[in-house]
């Protein structure tokens, strides 16, 4: 009988993906690119799309 409990290594949670601003075609384009990359298993491109979307939102949608 195995009495060992799984260890909690305290891994940080992944940041959530930024959401597209409704009505913004640029946001939508970055979001679609991200989902296409995710469907291909290209997680580097997923990360790149998130960075681009966050940068776009900072520049175009900052209030």
PDB file with one MODEL, atoms N, CA, C and O in Angstrom:
MODEL        1
ATOM      1  N   UNK A   1       0.842  -1.179   0.000  1.00  0.00           N
ATOM      2  CA  UNK A   1       0.000   0.000   0.000  1.00  0.00           C
ATOM      3  C   UNK A   1       0.890   1.246   0.000  1.00  0.00           C
ATOM      4  O   UNK A   1       1.777   1.385   0.842  1.00  0.00           O
ATOM      5  N   UNK A   2       0.642   2.152  -0.956  1.00  0.00           N
ATOM      6  CA  UNK A   2       1.441   3.365  -1.097  1.00  0.00           C
ATOM      7  C   UNK A   2       0.807   4.486  -0.276  1.00  0.00           C
ATOM      8  O   UNK A   2      -0.308   4.918  -0.568  1.00  0.00           O
ATOM      9  N   UNK A   3       1.515   4.955   0.743  1.00  0.00           N
ATOM     10  CA  UNK A   3       0.978   6.009   1.607  1.00  0.00           C
ATOM     11  C   UNK A   3       1.562   7.373   1.284  1.00  0.00           C
ATOM     12  O   UNK A   3       1.298   8.346   1.991  1.00  0.00           O
ATOM     13  N   UNK A   4       2.348   7.451   0.229  1.00  0.00           N
ATOM     14  CA  UNK A   4       2.941   8.734  -0.140  1.00  0.00           C
ATOM     15  C   UNK A   4       1.890   9.660  -0.742  1.00  0.00           C
ATOM     16  O   UNK A   4       1.088   9.265  -1.588  1.00  0.00           O
ATOM     17  N   UNK A   5       1.923  10.883  -0.283  1.00  0.00           N
ATOM     18  CA  UNK A   5       1.012  11.899  -0.810  1.00  0.00           C
ATOM     19  C   UNK A   5       1.742  12.692  -1.890  1.00  0.00           C
ATOM     20  O   UNK A   5       2.956  12.874  -1.806  1.00  0.00           O
ATOM     21  N   UNK A   6       1.013  13.169  -2.908  1.00  0.00           N
ATOM     22  CA  UNK A   6       1.665  14.005  -3.914  1.00  0.00           C
ATOM     23  C   UNK A   6       2.200  15.282  -3.272  1.00  0.00           C
ATOM     24  O   UNK A   6       1.585  15.847  -2.368  1.00  0.00           O
ATOM     25  N   UNK A   7       3.330  15.711  -3.746  1.00  0.00           N
ATOM     26  CA  UNK A   7       3.935  16.925  -3.211  1.00  0.00           C
ATOM     27  C   UNK A   7       3.390  18.145  -3.934  1.00  0.00           C
ATOM     28  O   UNK A   7       3.106  18.117  -5.131  1.00  0.00           O
ATOM     29  N   UNK A   8       3.258  19.205  -3.173  1.00  0.00           N
ATOM     30  CA  UNK A   8       2.861  20.484  -3.750  1.00  0.00           C
ATOM     31  C   UNK A   8       4.139  21.281  -3.972  1.00  0.00           C
ATOM     32  O   UNK A   8       4.768  21.743  -3.020  1.00  0.00           O
ATOM     33  N   UNK A   9       4.510  21.433  -5.224  1.00  0.00           N
ATOM     34  CA  UNK A   9       5.744  22.140  -5.547  1.00  0.00           C
ATOM     35  C   UNK A   9       5.548  23.640  -5.661  1.00  0.00           C
ATOM     36  O   UNK A   9       6.505  24.365  -5.931  1.00  0.00           O
ATOM     37  N   UNK A  10       4.342  24.114  -5.464  1.00  0.00           N
ATOM     38  CA  UNK A  10       4.092  25.546  -5.458  1.00  0.00           C
ATOM     39  C   UNK A  10       4.311  26.210  -6.798  1.00  0.00           C
ATOM     40  O   UNK A  10       4.776  27.349  -6.863  1.00  0.00           O
ATOM     41  N   UNK A  11       3.983  25.511  -7.861  1.00  0.00           N
ATOM     42  CA  UNK A  11       4.138  26.114  -9.173  1.00  0.00           C
ATOM     43  C   UNK A  11       3.152  27.267  -9.335  1.00  0.00           C
ATOM     44  O   UNK A  11       1.988  27.150  -8.953  1.00  0.00           O
ATOM     45  N   UNK A  12       3.615  28.375  -9.899  1.00  0.00           N
ATOM     46  CA  UNK A  12       2.702  29.518 -10.071  1.00  0.00           C
ATOM     47  C   UNK A  12       1.658  29.210 -11.129  1.00  0.00           C
ATOM     48  O   UNK A  12       1.888  28.420 -12.044  1.00  0.00           O
ATOM     49  N   UNK A  13       0.517  29.843 -10.987  1.00  0.00           N
ATOM     50  CA  UNK A  13      -0.520  29.691 -12.001  1.00  0.00           C
ATOM     51  C   UNK A  13      -0.125  30.482 -13.238  1.00  0.00           C
ATOM     52  O   UNK A  13       0.508  31.533 -13.147  1.00  0.00           O
ATOM     53  N   UNK A  14      -0.506  29.964 -14.378  1.00  0.00           N
ATOM     54  CA  UNK A  14      -0.226  30.676 -15.621  1.00  0.00           C
ATOM     55  C   UNK A  14      -1.098  31.920 -15.694  1.00  0.00           C
ATOM     56  O   UNK A  14      -2.248  31.894 -15.255  1.00  0.00           O
ATOM     57  N   UNK A  15      -0.568  33.007 -16.241  1.00  0.00           N
ATOM     58  CA  UNK A  15      -1.405  34.202 -16.390  1.00  0.00           C
ATOM     59  C   UNK A  15      -2.531  33.923 -17.383  1.00  0.00           C
ATOM     60  O   UNK A  15      -2.382  33.133 -18.316  1.00  0.00           O
ATOM     61  N   UNK A  16      -3.637  34.580 -17.161  1.00  0.00           N
ATOM     62  CA  UNK A  16      -4.762  34.392 -18.070  1.00  0.00           C
ATOM     63  C   UNK A  16      -4.493  35.132 -19.377  1.00  0.00           C
ATOM     64  O   UNK A  16      -3.774  36.131 -19.406  1.00  0.00           O
ATOM     65  N   UNK A  17      -5.080  34.627 -20.449  1.00  0.00           N
ATOM     66  CA  UNK A  17      -4.963  35.287 -21.746  1.00  0.00           C
ATOM     67  C   UNK A  17      -5.732  36.598 -21.715  1.00  0.00           C
ATOM     68  O   UNK A  17      -6.829  36.658 -21.160  1.00  0.00           O
ATOM     69  N   UNK A  18      -5.169  37.649 -22.305  1.00  0.00           N
ATOM     70  CA  UNK A  18      -5.933  38.898 -22.381  1.00  0.00           C
ATOM     71  C   UNK A  18      -7.129  38.722 -23.313  1.00  0.00           C
ATOM     72  O   UNK A  18      -7.069  37.956 -24.275  1.00  0.00           O
ATOM     73  N   UNK A  19      -8.194  39.422 -23.026  1.00  0.00           N
ATOM     74  CA  UNK A  19      -9.404  39.351 -23.842  1.00  0.00           C
ATOM     75  C   UNK A  19      -9.427  40.491 -24.850  1.00  0.00           C
ATOM     76  O   UNK A  19      -8.904  41.576 -24.598  1.00  0.00           O
ATOM     77  N   UNK A  20     -10.036  40.228 -25.979  1.00  0.00           N
ATOM     78  CA  UNK A  20     -10.196  41.256 -27.001  1.00  0.00           C
ATOM     79  C   UNK A  20     -11.193  42.302 -26.515  1.00  0.00           C
ATOM     80  O   UNK A  20     -12.183  41.978 -25.859  1.00  0.00           O
ATOM     81  N   UNK A  21     -10.916  43.556 -26.847  1.00  0.00           N
ATOM     82  CA  UNK A  21     -11.864  44.625 -26.559  1.00  0.00           C
ATOM     83  C   UNK A  21     -12.981  44.522 -27.594  1.00  0.00           C
ATOM     84  O   UNK A  21     -12.708  44.516 -28.794  1.00  0.00           O
ATOM     85  N   UNK A  22     -14.229  44.441 -27.149  1.00  0.00           N
ATOM     86  CA  UNK A  22     -15.337  44.310 -28.103  1.00  0.00           C
ATOM     87  C   UNK A  22     -15.315  45.415 -29.163  1.00  0.00           C
ATOM     88  O   UNK A  22     -15.156  46.595 -28.849  1.00  0.00           O
ATOM     89  N   UNK A  23     -15.476  45.009 -30.405  1.00  0.00           N
ATOM     90  CA  UNK A  23     -15.547  45.956 -31.512  1.00  0.00           C
ATOM     91  C   UNK A  23     -14.202  46.360 -32.091  1.00  0.00           C
ATOM     92  O   UNK A  23     -14.160  47.120 -33.059  1.00  0.00           O
ATOM     93  N   UNK A  24     -13.096  45.871 -31.524  1.00  0.00           N
ATOM     94  CA  UNK A  24     -11.773  46.239 -32.030  1.00  0.00           C
ATOM     95  C   UNK A  24     -11.248  45.131 -32.940  1.00  0.00           C
ATOM     96  O   UNK A  24     -10.996  44.012 -32.493  1.00  0.00           O
ATOM     97  N   UNK A  25     -11.090  45.457 -34.211  1.00  0.00           N
ATOM     98  CA  UNK A  25     -10.634  44.451 -35.171  1.00  0.00           C
ATOM     99  C   UNK A  25      -9.190  44.034 -34.914  1.00  0.00           C
ATOM    100  O   UNK A  25      -8.819  42.898 -35.208  1.00  0.00           O
ATOM    101  N   UNK A  26      -8.373  44.924 -34.373  1.00  0.00           N
ATOM    102  CA  UNK A  26      -6.978  44.568 -34.072  1.00  0.00           C
ATOM    103  C   UNK A  26      -6.928  43.544 -32.932  1.00  0.00           C
ATOM    104  O   UNK A  26      -6.201  42.554 -33.010  1.00  0.00           O
ATOM    105  N   UNK A  27      -7.693  43.786 -31.894  1.00  0.00           N
ATOM    106  CA  UNK A  27      -7.767  42.834 -30.785  1.00  0.00           C
ATOM    107  C   UNK A  27      -8.252  41.473 -31.281  1.00  0.00           C
ATOM    108  O   UNK A  27      -7.701  40.431 -30.925  1.00  0.00           O
ATOM    109  N   UNK A  28      -9.280  41.507 -32.098  1.00  0.00           N
ATOM    110  CA  UNK A  28      -9.832  40.263 -32.632  1.00  0.00           C
ATOM    111  C   UNK A  28      -8.782  39.513 -33.449  1.00  0.00           C
ATOM    112  O   UNK A  28      -8.670  38.292 -33.344  1.00  0.00           O
ATOM    113  N   UNK A  29      -8.025  40.227 -34.251  1.00  0.00           N
ATOM    114  CA  UNK A  29      -6.985  39.603 -35.065  1.00  0.00           C
ATOM    115  C   UNK A  29      -5.938  38.912 -34.201  1.00  0.00           C
ATOM    116  O   UNK A  29      -5.545  37.781 -34.488  1.00  0.00           O
ATOM    117  N   UNK A  30      -5.480  39.590 -33.134  1.00  0.00           N
ATOM    118  CA  UNK A  30      -4.508  38.971 -32.235  1.00  0.00           C
ATOM    119  C   UNK A  30      -5.102  37.743 -31.544  1.00  0.00           C
ATOM    120  O   UNK A  30      -4.417  36.736 -31.366  1.00  0.00           O
ATOM    121  N   UNK A  31      -6.369  37.826 -31.158  1.00  0.00           N
ATOM    122  CA  UNK A  31      -7.031  36.705 -30.482  1.00  0.00           C
ATOM    123  C   UNK A  31      -7.174  35.501 -31.410  1.00  0.00           C
ATOM    124  O   UNK A  31      -6.969  34.361 -30.995  1.00  0.00           O
ATOM    125  N   UNK A  32      -7.524  35.759 -32.653  1.00  0.00           N
ATOM    126  CA  UNK A  32      -7.663  34.669 -33.636  1.00  0.00           C
ATOM    127  C   UNK A  32      -6.297  34.038 -33.902  1.00  0.00           C
ATOM    128  O   UNK A  32      -6.178  32.815 -33.969  1.00  0.00           O
ATOM    129  N   UNK A  33      -5.270  34.871 -34.053  1.00  0.00           N
ATOM    130  CA  UNK A  33      -3.907  34.344 -34.257  1.00  0.00           C
ATOM    131  C   UNK A  33      -3.483  33.462 -33.086  1.00  0.00           C
ATOM    132  O   UNK A  33      -2.870  32.411 -33.276  1.00  0.00           O
ATOM    133  N   UNK A  34      -3.815  33.901 -31.883  1.00  0.00           N
ATOM    134  CA  UNK A  34      -3.465  33.127 -30.688  1.00  0.00           C
ATOM    135  C   UNK A  34      -4.161  31.777 -30.700  1.00  0.00           C
ATOM    136  O   UNK A  34      -3.531  30.754 -30.433  1.00  0.00           O
ATOM    137  N   UNK A  35      -5.448  31.760 -31.006  1.00  0.00           N
ATOM    138  CA  UNK A  35      -6.184  30.494 -30.996  1.00  0.00           C
ATOM    139  C   UNK A  35      -5.725  29.565 -32.120  1.00  0.00           C
ATOM    140  O   UNK A  35      -5.683  28.348 -31.939  1.00  0.00           O
ATOM    141  N   UNK A  36      -5.384  30.128 -33.272  1.00  0.00           N
ATOM    142  CA  UNK A  36      -4.833  29.307 -34.359  1.00  0.00           C
ATOM    143  C   UNK A  36      -3.512  28.683 -33.937  1.00  0.00           C
ATOM    144  O   UNK A  36      -3.271  27.503 -34.190  1.00  0.00           O
ATOM    145  N   UNK A  37      -2.658  29.469 -33.297  1.00  0.00           N
ATOM    146  CA  UNK A  37      -1.372  28.952 -32.815  1.00  0.00           C
ATOM    147  C   UNK A  37      -1.589  27.860 -31.774  1.00  0.00           C
ATOM    148  O   UNK A  37      -0.910  26.833 -31.793  1.00  0.00           O
ATOM    149  N   UNK A  38      -2.538  28.083 -30.866  1.00  0.00           N
ATOM    150  CA  UNK A  38      -2.824  27.083 -29.832  1.00  0.00           C
ATOM    151  C   UNK A  38      -3.304  25.774 -30.470  1.00  0.00           C
ATOM    152  O   UNK A  38      -2.936  24.690 -30.020  1.00  0.00           O
ATOM    153  N   UNK A  39      -4.124  25.880 -31.516  1.00  0.00           N
ATOM    154  CA  UNK A  39      -4.636  24.671 -32.168  1.00  0.00           C
ATOM    155  C   UNK A  39      -3.525  23.894 -32.875  1.00  0.00           C
ATOM    156  O   UNK A  39      -3.641  22.685 -33.076  1.00  0.00           O
ATOM    157  N   UNK A  40      -2.438  24.594 -33.255  1.00  0.00           N
ATOM    158  CA  UNK A  40      -1.287  23.938 -33.892  1.00  0.00           C
ATOM    159  C   UNK A  40      -0.291  23.419 -32.851  1.00  0.00           C
ATOM    160  O   UNK A  40       0.648  22.697 -33.184  1.00  0.00           O
ATOM    161  N   UNK A  41      -0.508  23.791 -31.601  1.00  0.00           N
ATOM    162  CA  UNK A  41       0.426  23.405 -30.558  1.00  0.00           C
ATOM    163  C   UNK A  41       1.658  24.296 -30.527  1.00  0.00           C
ATOM    164  O   UNK A  41       2.677  23.916 -29.951  1.00  0.00           O
ATOM    165  N   UNK A  42       1.582  25.475 -31.139  1.00  0.00           N
ATOM    166  CA  UNK A  42       2.704  26.418 -31.205  1.00  0.00           C
ATOM    167  C   UNK A  42       2.565  27.415 -30.056  1.00  0.00           C
ATOM    168  O   UNK A  42       2.063  28.524 -30.241  1.00  0.00           O
ATOM    169  N   UNK A  43       3.013  27.007 -28.868  1.00  0.00           N
ATOM    170  CA  UNK A  43       2.802  27.819 -27.678  1.00  0.00           C
ATOM    171  C   UNK A  43       3.712  29.045 -27.628  1.00  0.00           C
ATOM    172  O   UNK A  43       3.424  29.999 -26.905  1.00  0.00           O
ATOM    173  N   UNK A  44       4.792  29.026 -28.380  1.00  0.00           N
ATOM    174  CA  UNK A  44       5.617  30.223 -28.506  1.00  0.00           C
ATOM    175  C   UNK A  44       4.830  31.314 -29.228  1.00  0.00           C
ATOM    176  O   UNK A  44       4.862  32.477 -28.827  1.00  0.00           O
ATOM    177  N   UNK A  45       4.126  30.937 -30.292  1.00  0.00           N
ATOM    178  CA  UNK A  45       3.293  31.896 -31.023  1.00  0.00           C
ATOM    179  C   UNK A  45       2.099  32.343 -30.179  1.00  0.00           C
ATOM    180  O   UNK A  45       1.653  33.483 -30.307  1.00  0.00           O
ATOM    181  N   UNK A  46       1.577  31.469 -29.324  1.00  0.00           N
ATOM    182  CA  UNK A  46       0.499  31.850 -28.401  1.00  0.00           C
ATOM    183  C   UNK A  46       1.005  32.961 -27.489  1.00  0.00           C
ATOM    184  O   UNK A  46       0.333  33.975 -27.302  1.00  0.00           O
ATOM    185  N   UNK A  47       2.186  32.765 -26.928  1.00  0.00           N
ATOM    186  CA  UNK A  47       2.776  33.768 -26.053  1.00  0.00           C
ATOM    187  C   UNK A  47       3.028  35.072 -26.805  1.00  0.00           C
ATOM    188  O   UNK A  47       2.756  36.154 -26.284  1.00  0.00           O
ATOM    189  N   UNK A  48       3.546  34.972 -28.024  1.00  0.00           N
ATOM    190  CA  UNK A  48       3.799  36.169 -28.832  1.00  0.00           C
ATOM    191  C   UNK A  48       2.512  36.948 -29.078  1.00  0.00           C
ATOM    192  O   UNK A  48       2.500  38.175 -28.977  1.00  0.00           O
ATOM    193  N   UNK A  49       1.427  36.243 -29.402  1.00  0.00           N
ATOM    194  CA  UNK A  49       0.147  36.903 -29.663  1.00  0.00           C
ATOM    195  C   UNK A  49      -0.364  37.590 -28.396  1.00  0.00           C
ATOM    196  O   UNK A  49      -0.936  38.678 -28.468  1.00  0.00           O
ATOM    197  N   UNK A  50      -0.161  36.962 -27.240  1.00  0.00           N
ATOM    198  CA  UNK A  50      -0.577  37.583 -25.977  1.00  0.00           C
ATOM    199  C   UNK A  50       0.206  38.859 -25.713  1.00  0.00           C
ATOM    200  O   UNK A  50      -0.358  39.864 -25.281  1.00  0.00           O
ATOM    201  N   UNK A  51       1.506  38.814 -25.975  1.00  0.00           N
ATOM    202  CA  UNK A  51       2.340  40.008 -25.784  1.00  0.00           C
ATOM    203  C   UNK A  51       1.876  41.120 -26.720  1.00  0.00           C
ATOM    204  O   UNK A  51       1.730  42.268 -26.302  1.00  0.00           O
ATOM    205  N   UNK A  52       1.646  40.780 -27.978  1.00  0.00           N
ATOM    206  CA  UNK A  52       1.198  41.793 -28.943  1.00  0.00           C
ATOM    207  C   UNK A  52      -0.163  42.362 -28.563  1.00  0.00           C
ATOM    208  O   UNK A  52      -0.391  43.566 -28.682  1.00  0.00           O
ATOM    209  N   UNK A  53      -1.063  41.503 -28.107  1.00  0.00           N
ATOM    210  CA  UNK A  53      -2.394  41.969 -27.713  1.00  0.00           C
ATOM    211  C   UNK A  53      -2.306  42.888 -26.496  1.00  0.00           C
ATOM    212  O   UNK A  53      -2.966  43.927 -26.454  1.00  0.00           O
ATOM    213  N   UNK A  54      -1.505  42.515 -25.515  1.00  0.00           N
ATOM    214  CA  UNK A  54      -1.350  43.382 -24.338  1.00  0.00           C
ATOM    215  C   UNK A  54      -0.740  44.727 -24.719  1.00  0.00           C
ATOM    216  O   UNK A  54      -1.173  45.772 -24.234  1.00  0.00           O
ATOM    217  N   UNK A  55       0.267  44.697 -25.589  1.00  0.00           N
ATOM    218  CA  UNK A  55       0.898  45.945 -26.020  1.00  0.00           C
ATOM    219  C   UNK A  55      -0.102  46.813 -26.783  1.00  0.00           C
ATOM    220  O   UNK A  55      -0.176  48.021 -26.558  1.00  0.00           O
ATOM    221  N   UNK A  56      -0.860  46.207 -27.673  1.00  0.00           N
ATOM    222  CA  UNK A  56      -1.878  46.948 -28.430  1.00  0.00           C
ATOM    223  C   UNK A  56      -2.889  47.561 -27.470  1.00  0.00           C
ATOM    224  O   UNK A  56      -3.254  48.727 -27.622  1.00  0.00           O
ATOM    225  N   UNK A  57      -3.347  46.795 -26.489  1.00  0.00           N
ATOM    226  CA  UNK A  57      -4.349  47.305 -25.553  1.00  0.00           C
ATOM    227  C   UNK A  57      -3.799  48.464 -24.737  1.00  0.00           C
ATOM    228  O   UNK A  57      -4.524  49.417 -24.450  1.00  0.00           O
ATOM    229  N   UNK A  58      -2.532  48.395 -24.361  1.00  0.00           N
ATOM    230  CA  UNK A  58      -1.912  49.484 -23.623  1.00  0.00           C
ATOM    231  C   UNK A  58      -1.862  50.751 -24.467  1.00  0.00           C
ATOM    232  O   UNK A  58      -2.145  51.846 -23.982  1.00  0.00           O
ATOM    233  N   UNK A  59      -1.498  50.586 -25.730  1.00  0.00           N
ATOM    234  CA  UNK A  59      -1.360  51.741 -26.614  1.00  0.00           C
ATOM    235  C   UNK A  59      -2.700  52.300 -27.111  1.00  0.00           C
ATOM    236  O   UNK A  59      -2.873  53.515 -27.208  1.00  0.00           O
ATOM    237  N   UNK A  60      -3.633  51.417 -27.419  1.00  0.00           N
ATOM    238  CA  UNK A  60      -4.877  51.853 -28.064  1.00  0.00           C
ATOM    239  C   UNK A  60      -6.059  51.975 -27.120  1.00  0.00           C
ATOM    240  O   UNK A  60      -6.990  52.729 -27.403  1.00  0.00           O
ATOM    241  N   UNK A  61      -6.049  51.262 -26.017  1.00  0.00           N
ATOM    242  CA  UNK A  61      -7.241  51.204 -25.168  1.00  0.00           C
ATOM    243  C   UNK A  61      -6.985  51.664 -23.739  1.00  0.00           C
ATOM    244  O   UNK A  61      -7.871  51.554 -22.891  1.00  0.00           O
ATOM    245  N   UNK A  62      -5.805  52.173 -23.461  1.00  0.00           N
ATOM    246  CA  UNK A  62      -5.516  52.620 -22.093  1.00  0.00           C
ATOM    247  C   UNK A  62      -6.418  53.796 -21.738  1.00  0.00           C
ATOM    248  O   UNK A  62      -6.621  54.712 -22.536  1.00  0.00           O
ATOM    249  N   UNK A  63      -6.941  53.748 -20.547  1.00  0.00           N
ATOM    250  CA  UNK A  63      -7.832  54.836 -20.146  1.00  0.00           C
ATOM    251  C   UNK A  63      -7.234  55.658 -19.036  1.00  0.00           C
ATOM    252  O   UNK A  63      -7.853  56.618 -18.576  1.00  0.00           O
TER     253      UNK A  63
ENDMDL
END
